[in-house]
């Protein structure tokens, strides 16, 4: 995959996509938006991709939107961008929105936040399944300080990750949040010294790629993203139905066999 604003690399079942505008602190623009959608479609089609890591080049993850591009922005362009075809037409309408390719792809997505994560950069981090960050990372929602509102579903995502009161604080004030507070309120899952972030993130991603059933991850991920729209009864009925499918699958048989034979599993995702 060759892109103007992204770098990609596949190794040991882990596909890495790097936001690659380091001179602009990986500021998000329309080209990057189009290319990320294309990347996720491509990664979804590759059976050898078992996990995805999203990170940034240089000293930032993504410092927000490209301000040069915002100067003369046309509201009609935003409307056209929001009408992007859904990543997966089979998902409920809630997950057919602009950046829903993160929760919709049936593979685990880890945000490796290597530096400043702000505005639209924070939106992308929140859409990742997990967030591992360098312990010198600074976060901000940024929007209210630009005269903007909580955009791209962050008003829904953020409270579910950090809680209602913390989300109001971060969105209304748009203040800087440092890594220790980000960990305390659940904004990130793990913190590492900058020189250990890459090693620790890939150790986790490779563990998923090597030892976890792709079919199980796919269903578990869908279950957890659908739960906010379900009752307990609906979630239980759904789980019982999926359990019947899993019990007939080759990944279940392989999981039991590899445990009994004390060997690494050879999952196929079936």
N, C-alpha and C positions, 0 to 999 in steps of 0.2 A: 504494500500500500504506500503510494507516494502522495504526500500532501504539501500544501504551501505553508500551513500553520501548525502542523502536527508531525511528530515523529512516532513511529511504531516499531515494536520489537517483540518477537515471540520467542520465548525460551522456557524449556521445562514445563510446558503447559500453561504458562502465564504470559498473557499479552499485555504489554505496556503501551499506553498512549500518553505522549508528553505534549502538553501545550507548549508550542515552540515559537514564542515571540519574546525572548529574554530581554531584549533591549527596551521593550514596552512593559516589562513585568508581566508578560503573557496576557496583556489586556485583551478582552474578548471582543471580537468583531464578527461581521456577518459571514466572512469566509470561514472562520473557525467554527461558527455555528453549523454551517452546511457540512463541513468536513467531519465534525464529530458525529453527526447523524449517519453519514456514510460509513465512518469507521465502525460504529456499533452494529450496523447492518452486516458489514463484512465479518466482524468478529463473531456475530451470532451464527453465521453460516459455517464456521470452521469448527469441526468436531474436536480438533486438537487443542482448542482454546478452552481451558477449564476454569480460569480465573482472569480477571482484568484489573490492572492497576492504572489509575489516572493520576498524573503528576504534572509538574511544571518544570520548564528548563530554567536554569539559573537560580536566582535567589528568591523567587516568588512562585506560588502555585498559580494564582490569578488575582491580580490587583483590581479587578473590576472591569467595567466596560471601557472600550477605547473612547476616551473623551473627545478625540478629534471626530470620531464617527457620530457622536451624540450632538455635536454643535448644530448641524442642520437636519436633524432627524425628522422624517416625515411620519406622522402617526399612521398613515395608510400603510407604510412599510411594516410597522409593527403588526397591524391587522393581517397582512399577508403572511408574515412569519408565523403568526399564531395558527394559521390555517394549514400548516405543514401536515401531510398525511400521517396518521398514527403509526407508530412503530409496530404495533401488534393489534390488528382489528378485532382479535378475539378477546382482548381484555375489556373490562368494564370501562365505560366512558371516562371515569375518573383518571384512568391510566392511558388515555389517548390524547394527552396534552403535549405541549411543545417539548419538554425535556423528560417525558415519561419513558424514553428508551433506557434510562438507568434502572428503574424498577421493573420494566417489562422484559428486559433481556434475561433469559433463564440461567445466567451465570453470575457468580458473586463479583461485585465491583467494589474495589477498595480505593478510596481516595488517599493518596500519599501526599500529604500537605507539607511541602518543603519550605514554605515561606508565606508571605502576605496572602491572605485569603479574604477578599472583600467583594461586596456587591454581588454581581452576577457570578463571581468566582465562588462566593459562599453558597449561592444557590446550587451550583454544580456539586460542591462538596456535600451539601445536605442530601442531594439526590443519590449520592453513592450509598451503598449498603453499610459500609464501615468507613471510619475516618481515623487514620494514623497520622500523627503530626510531629514535626520537629518541635522541641521544647522552647524554641525562640520564635514560633509562629505567632503572628498577630492577626486577629479576626475583626471584621466590622461589617454590619449590614449595609452601611453607607447611604441607603436610599433617601432617608429623611433629610440628610444634609445636602442633597442635590435637588430637593423639591419633588422627590418621587415617592411613590407608595411601595408597599410590600408586594413585589412583583413575582411573576412566574411560579405561583403556588407556595412561596416561602411562608406566607401567613398560615398555611396549613401544615407544612413540613416542620417548621421550626418549633412550634409548641409541642409537637409530638416527640421531639427529640430532647428539648430542654425544659418543657413545661410552659404553661400559659404566662405566668408572671415574668419568668426570665425572657420569654419571647417578646413580650411587650416592652420590657426594658431595652433589649438589644435593638428592636425595630424602631422604637420611638426616639431613643437617644442616639443611635448609630455610633455609640462610643466604641473605643478600642477595647477588645477583650484579649487578654494575654493567655498564653497556653495553660498555665496552672488553673486559672478560672475556667477555661474551656473544658478541661478534663473534669473539674469538680461539678459542673452543671450538665455534663454529658454531651457537650457539643462535639467532642472527639472521644474515641474509644481508648486510644493509647497515645502516650507521649514518649519520645525517644530523643536523646541528644542528636543533633544534626548528623554527626558522623556515623550514627548507628541506625538512622531511620530507614535507609534503603535495605540494609541487611535484614533488619527485623521484619519489615513489611514483606519482603520476598520470602522469608522463612515461613511466614504465615500463609502467604498465597500458594507457595509450593506444597505446603501441607494439605491445603484444600485440593490442589490439583492431583496429588499423589494418593491421598488416603480417603477421600470423601466421594460418595456416589454423586455423579452429575445429575442423575434423575431425581435423587432425594433433594439436592440443593434447589433444583428447579421448582419442585413442588413446595418445599418449605418457604422459599422466597415468595412465591405467589400467595401462599396462605397468609403470610405475615403482612403483605401489602394489601390484601383484600379484607383482613380482619376489621379495620376501622369502619367498614361499611356493612358489617355483618352482626347479627345477634350471636349469642353463645350457641344457641341451637343450630343456626346456620353454619357456624364454623365447625361444630362437632359433626354435623351431617356431611359436610364437605370433607373433613378429615377421614371419616369412616369410608367414604367412597374412594378417596385416594389411597387409603391403606389396602383396600382390596386390589387395586391396580398394582401397588408396590409389591404385594405378596406374590404376584404372578410374574414379576419382572426378573430379568437375569441379574440385575444389580443386587437384589435381595439375596439370591442364591449365592452370588459371588461374595457378598459381605459375610454370610454365614460360613461359607467354605474357607475363606481366607482367615477368619478368626479361628476356626477349628484346626486348620493346618498351620497356624502360626507363621503366616507369610504375608507380604504386602498384597493388597487387593489389586485386581485387574478389572476395574469397572469399565463398562462400555457406554453407560448412560441409557441403557434399555430397561 
